[in-house]
Amino acid sequence: MVSASVNVHGQVTLPAELRRKFGISEGSVLSIEAENNGIMLKKAFVVEEAVLKEIAAWAKSKKLTRKKIVEASRRIGRQLYKSEYPEDV
C-alpha cells in the first residue's frame, strides 16, 4: 500500500510508481468519485465537444437510445482498459 499526504491547499501528490503505471502525467485529467469508504481517482479521457456533437448526430440518425449509447461506451471503455492495463485484469 502506498500513502500520500494532503497539503494545506487540499492537494495530493500521487506517487511516481502509480503515475507511471496508469500513464498519468502533467496535464492529465482525473475523474473523482465518492465511494462508500473512500475516494476513487481514475484517469479520465477528455473528448472534444465537436466530436461529441458528431457522435450525437450519428446516433440520432441511427435512432440509438441514450441507454444503448451508454452501454456501448461502458463496454468499449472496459475493453480499452483491459488492453491498456492487462496486469490489473
Secondary structure as UniProt FT lines:
FT   TURN            8..9
FT   HELIX           16..21
FT   TURN            22..23
FT   TURN            26..27
FT   STRAND          30..35
FT   TURN            36..37
FT   STRAND          38..43
FT   HELIX           49..61
FT   TURN            62..63
FT   HELIX           66..84
FT   HELIX           86..88
//
